[in-house]
Amino acid sequence: MLGAIAGDIIGSPYEYLGFKEKGFPLFSERSCFTDDTVLTVAVADAMLHNLDFAQTLKAYGRRYPDAGYGGSFYNWMLTDTLEPYKSWGNGCAMRTSPIGFLLDDESTILKTARKCSAVTHNHSEGIKGSQAVSMGIFLARQGNSKEIIRQEIFRWFGYNLQPHMGEIQPTYRFTITCQGTVPPAFIAFLDSIDYESAVRNAVSLGGDADTLACIAGALAEAYYKEIPAEIIDETRKRLPQDFLDIIDEFYDVMNKKNTD
C-alpha cells in the first residue's frame, strides 16, 4: 500500500509536464499526496472495517476536497447520489491496490475490484483496469515470475504487456483512461529491477505521472517485498495522521496474514 502512495507522491510534481527523464529527485518541496493516495486509503479503510465503498470514498473526498480529483468524481462526491457515472478513467484503477494485498483468492479479488470500481466507474474498461491492478498485485505477492504475471494479465484482461519501456516511452502521451494507463504502468513495473526503478520508469513515461507511479509502485511493492527505508520515511512525513493510522493497521493485518 505504501508502494502505491509513495509512487503517487513521487510522481505528483511531474503530472501534465510530459516529463521523459529517469534521473530526477524522488522528493522535493512540491512532492505531495493527491487523490490517488486519498482514495487508496479510503479503499483500505473500507476493506479493513467492512464499510460501504461509495460512502467511504465520498467521506474521504469531502475531508480532503483539494487533492486533485477528476471533475466527474468531484461532482459525484459532493452530491448525495450513489449512482455511478460510467467512467473509464484511471481513477478507479489507482485506488484498488489494497484489494490485491488483503484478499487471497482470484474470484473474490475480481468481485471486490468490480464492486469498488462500479460505485463510480461502471464502464467495462474502468472495471477491467481495476481488476487487472488488483489481480496483478495478488499474482506478484504470491511469488509468481514477471513472465507469469505478463501472461496471466493478458489471459484475464487482454492487455498486451509484451512491449518494453524503450518501445512505448518515446511516443507515450498523457491520458487519464484506464486502457491507456494500466498497461503502461504494468510495463514500467515489468521492466524494473527494484521498487525505485519501477517508479522512475512510470514517471519517465511522460503521462499521468502520479497515477502511473501509483500503480507501478503498488505492483513493485508486491513483487519485490520491500521499499527503501528512505522512501518510506519521506512518504510518511507527507501524510496526515488519519492516513498513517489506516496504513499502520493495514500492515498489522498483512504481517499477521504472513505469519499465520
C-alpha positions as CSV (number, residue, x, y, z in Angstrom):
1,M,0.0,0.0,0.0
2,L,2.8,2.4,0.8
3,G,4.2,1.4,-2.6
4,A,1.2,3.0,-4.3
5,I,1.2,6.1,-2.0
6,A,4.9,6.7,-2.4
7,G,4.5,6.4,-6.2
8,D,1.7,9.0,-6.1
9,I,3.8,11.4,-4.1
10,I,7.0,10.9,-6.2
11,G,5.0,11.4,-9.4
12,S,3.0,14.4,-8.2
13,P,5.4,17.2,-9.4
14,Y,5.6,15.7,-12.9
15,E,1.9,15.4,-13.8
16,Y,1.0,17.2,-17.1
17,L,4.7,18.0,-17.9
18,G,5.3,15.3,-20.5
19,F,8.4,14.5,-18.4
20,K,10.6,11.9,-20.1
21,E,13.7,11.6,-17.8
22,K,14.6,9.0,-15.1
23,G,17.2,10.9,-13.2
24,F,15.0,13.2,-11.2
25,P,14.9,13.8,-7.4
26,L,12.5,11.5,-5.8
27,F,11.2,14.1,-3.4
28,S,11.1,17.9,-3.3
29,E,9.0,20.6,-1.7
30,R,6.4,20.1,-4.5
31,S,6.0,16.3,-3.7
32,C,2.6,15.8,-2.1
33,F,-0.1,13.3,-1.9
34,T,-3.0,13.6,-4.4
35,D,-6.4,12.0,-4.9
36,D,-4.6,8.7,-5.7
37,T,-3.5,8.5,-2.0
38,V,-6.7,9.7,-0.5
39,L,-8.8,7.1,-2.3
40,T,-6.3,4.3,-1.8
41,V,-6.5,5.0,1.9
42,A,-10.3,5.1,1.7
43,V,-10.4,1.7,0.0
44,A,-8.1,0.3,2.6
45,D,-10.4,1.7,5.4
46,A,-13.5,0.2,3.7
47,M,-11.8,-3.2,3.4
48,L,-10.4,-3.3,6.9
49,H,-13.7,-2.2,8.6
50,N,-16.3,-3.7,6.2
51,L,-17.5,-0.2,5.1
52,D,-19.5,0.7,2.1
53,F,-17.2,1.7,-0.8
54,A,-19.3,4.6,-2.1
55,Q,-19.9,6.1,1.3
56,T,-16.3,5.8,2.3
57,L,-15.0,7.3,-0.9
58,K,-17.3,10.2,-0.5
59,A,-16.4,10.8,3.1
60,Y,-12.6,10.8,2.3
61,G,-13.1,13.1,-0.7
62,R,-15.1,15.6,1.3
63,R,-12.5,15.5,4.1
64,Y,-9.7,16.3,1.5
65,P,-11.5,18.2,-1.2
66,D,-8.4,19.8,-2.8
67,A,-6.5,16.6,-3.7
68,G,-6.9,17.0,-7.4
69,Y,-9.9,14.8,-8.3
70,G,-11.3,14.4,-11.8
71,G,-14.3,16.6,-12.5
72,S,-16.8,13.8,-12.6
73,F,-15.6,12.2,-9.3
74,Y,-15.5,15.7,-7.6
75,N,-19.1,16.4,-8.6
76,W,-20.2,12.9,-7.5
77,M,-18.5,13.1,-4.1
78,L,-20.3,16.4,-3.3
79,T,-23.8,15.1,-4.1
80,D,-26.0,12.7,-2.2
81,T,-26.4,10.4,-5.2
82,L,-24.8,6.9,-5.1
83,E,-25.3,6.4,-8.8
84,P,-22.1,5.8,-10.8
85,Y,-21.3,7.9,-13.9
86,K,-20.0,5.2,-16.3
87,S,-16.4,6.4,-16.5
88,W,-13.4,4.6,-17.9
89,G,-10.9,6.9,-16.3
90,N,-7.9,5.6,-14.4
91,G,-9.2,6.9,-11.1
92,C,-10.8,3.6,-10.3
93,A,-7.6,1.6,-11.0
94,M,-5.2,3.7,-8.9
95,R,-7.3,3.2,-5.7
96,T,-7.6,-0.6,-5.8
97,S,-4.2,-1.8,-4.5
98,P,-5.5,-2.7,-1.0
99,I,-7.8,-5.3,-2.6
100,G,-4.9,-7.2,-4.2
101,F,-3.0,-7.2,-0.9
102,L,-5.7,-8.1,1.5
103,L,-7.6,-10.8,-0.4
104,D,-6.3,-14.3,-1.1
105,D,-8.3,-15.8,-3.9
106,E,-8.9,-14.8,-7.5
107,S,-12.7,-14.9,-7.6
108,T,-13.1,-12.7,-4.5
109,I,-10.5,-10.3,-5.8
110,L,-12.2,-9.9,-9.1
111,K,-15.6,-9.5,-7.5
112,T,-14.4,-6.9,-5.0
113,A,-12.4,-4.9,-7.5
114,R,-15.5,-4.8,-9.7
115,K,-17.6,-3.6,-6.7
116,C,-15.0,-1.0,-5.8
117,S,-14.8,0.3,-9.3
118,A,-18.5,0.2,-10.2
119,V,-19.6,2.6,-7.4
120,T,-18.2,5.3,-9.8
121,H,-16.5,3.8,-12.8
122,N,-19.1,1.3,-14.0
123,H,-17.8,1.3,-17.6
124,S,-16.3,-2.1,-18.7
125,E,-12.9,-0.5,-19.3
126,G,-12.9,1.0,-15.8
127,I,-13.8,-2.3,-14.2
128,K,-11.3,-4.2,-16.2
129,G,-8.5,-1.8,-15.2
130,S,-9.4,-2.1,-11.6
131,Q,-9.5,-5.8,-11.7
132,A,-6.2,-6.0,-13.6
133,V,-4.3,-3.9,-11.0
134,S,-5.8,-5.9,-8.1
135,M,-5.0,-9.2,-9.8
136,G,-1.5,-8.2,-10.7
137,I,-0.7,-7.3,-7.1
138,F,-2.1,-10.6,-6.0
139,L,0.0,-12.6,-8.5
140,A,3.1,-10.6,-7.6
141,R,2.8,-11.1,-3.9
142,Q,2.2,-14.8,-4.4
143,G,5.7,-15.1,-5.8
144,N,4.9,-15.5,-9.5
145,S,7.5,-14.6,-12.1
146,K,7.2,-11.5,-14.2
147,E,6.6,-13.7,-17.2
148,I,3.7,-15.5,-15.5
149,I,2.2,-12.1,-14.4
150,R,2.5,-10.9,-18.0
151,Q,0.8,-14.0,-19.4
152,E,-1.9,-14.1,-16.8
153,I,-2.9,-10.4,-17.2
154,F,-3.2,-11.0,-20.9
155,R,-5.2,-14.1,-20.4
156,W,-7.6,-12.5,-18.0
157,F,-7.9,-9.0,-19.4
158,G,-6.4,-8.9,-22.9
159,Y,-3.7,-6.3,-22.1
160,N,-0.7,-6.7,-24.3
161,L,2.3,-6.4,-21.9
162,Q,4.9,-7.6,-24.4
163,P,6.3,-4.2,-25.4
164,H,9.2,-2.8,-23.3
165,M,9.8,0.7,-21.9
166,G,12.1,1.6,-24.8
167,E,9.3,0.9,-27.3
168,I,6.5,2.8,-25.6
169,Q,8.2,5.6,-23.7
170,P,9.2,7.8,-26.7
171,T,5.7,8.2,-28.1
172,Y,3.6,7.8,-24.9
173,R,1.4,10.8,-24.2
174,F,-0.8,11.9,-21.3
175,T,-4.1,10.1,-20.9
176,I,-6.5,9.5,-18.0
177,T,-8.1,6.5,-19.5
178,C,-7.8,3.1,-17.8
179,Q,-6.9,1.4,-21.1
180,G,-4.2,4.0,-21.7
181,T,-2.7,3.9,-18.2
182,V,-2.9,0.4,-16.7
183,P,-0.9,-1.5,-19.4
184,P,2.0,1.1,-19.4
185,A,2.1,1.1,-15.6
186,F,2.4,-2.7,-15.7
187,I,5.2,-2.4,-18.3
188,A,7.0,0.2,-16.1
189,F,7.0,-2.4,-13.3
190,L,7.8,-5.4,-15.5
191,D,10.9,-3.6,-16.9
192,S,12.2,-2.6,-13.4
193,I,14.9,-4.2,-11.2
194,D,13.6,-2.8,-7.8
195,Y,10.9,-0.6,-6.4
196,E,12.7,2.7,-7.2
197,S,13.3,1.8,-10.8
198,A,9.7,0.9,-11.3
199,V,8.6,4.3,-10.1
200,R,11.2,6.1,-12.1
201,N,10.1,4.1,-15.2
202,A,6.5,5.1,-14.6
203,V,7.2,8.8,-14.2
204,S,9.5,8.9,-17.2
205,L,6.6,7.8,-19.5
206,G,5.6,11.4,-19.5
207,G,1.9,10.9,-18.8
208,D,-0.3,11.0,-15.8
209,A,2.8,10.6,-13.7
210,D,1.3,10.3,-10.2
211,T,-1.2,7.6,-11.3
212,L,1.3,5.7,-13.4
213,A,3.7,5.6,-10.5
214,C,1.0,4.8,-8.0
215,I,0.0,1.6,-9.9
216,A,3.6,0.6,-10.8
217,G,4.7,1.3,-7.2
218,A,2.0,-1.0,-5.8
219,L,2.9,-3.8,-8.2
220,A,6.6,-3.3,-7.3
221,E,6.0,-3.5,-3.6
222,A,4.0,-6.7,-4.0
223,Y,6.7,-8.3,-6.2
224,Y,10.0,-7.0,-4.5
225,K,8.5,-7.2,-1.0
226,E,10.4,-4.1,0.1
227,I,10.6,-0.4,-0.3
228,P,13.8,1.5,0.6
229,A,13.6,2.9,4.1
230,E,14.3,6.5,3.0
231,I,11.4,6.4,0.6
232,I,9.1,5.2,3.4
233,D,10.3,7.9,5.7
234,E,9.9,10.7,3.1
235,T,6.4,9.4,2.3
236,R,5.2,9.1,5.8
237,K,6.2,12.6,6.7
238,R,4.0,13.9,4.0
239,L,0.8,12.2,5.2
240,P,-1.7,13.2,7.8
241,Q,-2.1,11.1,11.0
242,D,-5.5,9.7,10.0
243,F,-3.9,8.2,6.9
244,L,-1.0,6.8,8.9
245,D,-3.4,5.2,11.3
246,I,-5.1,3.2,8.4
247,I,-1.7,2.4,6.8
248,D,-0.3,1.0,10.1
249,E,-3.5,-1.0,10.7
250,F,-3.2,-2.3,7.1
251,Y,0.4,-3.5,7.7
252,D,-0.5,-5.1,11.0
253,V,-3.1,-7.1,9.2
254,M,-0.7,-8.0,6.4
255,N,2.0,-9.1,8.9
256,K,-0.4,-11.3,10.7
257,K,-1.6,-12.8,7.4
258,N,2.1,-13.5,6.5
259,T,2.9,-15.2,9.8
260,D,-0.3,-17.4,10.1
